């Protein structure tokens, strides 16, 4: 499911500008999570203690910047490239967890995994590393978004030990919705939106499947497993993303792209070994 997200974003960008698309996604995500909270009779979602505002605000802003940069970057590159670069976040999370989470330490196997994964990223960059490269700017923006995503994963893994995960998800979505509504009104006022079946399908996938179901499951897992160990779940995500991009978006499966995605997946596998 994670692997298909960059493809869904790419499809949605054909009908809506990136910040407005993110706003629609955040609203759907918030509604999905609130519906789950209501269905399970989850209480206290909007009861925020004074000391919790700084964490909720920081996480919401990181989330908004990460999703915004992801949408903008994917609009400037291919869905397949977006899948490979974005899902390198698992390797960034391993490095950040070493610094931010006590006991989640780097080992020789993790270091080798990081090097292999980054080599795969460099391999994909190298082909377009020129001022004429058609996807270079988008690749760089998505790569930056992946670093922020790794930071958010580690920050969330720490926060869910003290916070209700449903509350974290609700406030992430609410803060993100407010940020993207304001940004879209300022920067995309003249950009048109075409309300099509493909846009609706893209938004349901991003908002309900990813921002709803997947985030709920991830928050549940972060309370029980180390952040670096959960990166194992991302082992096949770059591969699925590239294959889905080829089938759905028609992206070309070049040997370099396939090798890069395998190296990123292999690096994730090595980096989460104990």
Protein Blocks (a to p, Z undefined) as FASTA:
>chain_A
ZZmmmmmmmmmmmmocfklmmmmmmmmmmmmmmmmmmmnopghklmccfklmmmmmmmmm
mmmmmmmmmmmmmmmmcfklmmmmmmmmmmmmmmmmmmmmghiacdfklmmmmmmmmmmm
mmmmmmmgcfklmklmmmmmmmmmmmmmmmmmmmmmmmmmmmcfklmmmmmmmmmmmmmm
mmmmmmmmmpccdddfklmmmmmmmmmmmmmmmmmmmmmmmmmpcfklmmmmmmmmmmmm
mmmmmmmnopacdfklmmmmmmmmmmmmmmmpZZ
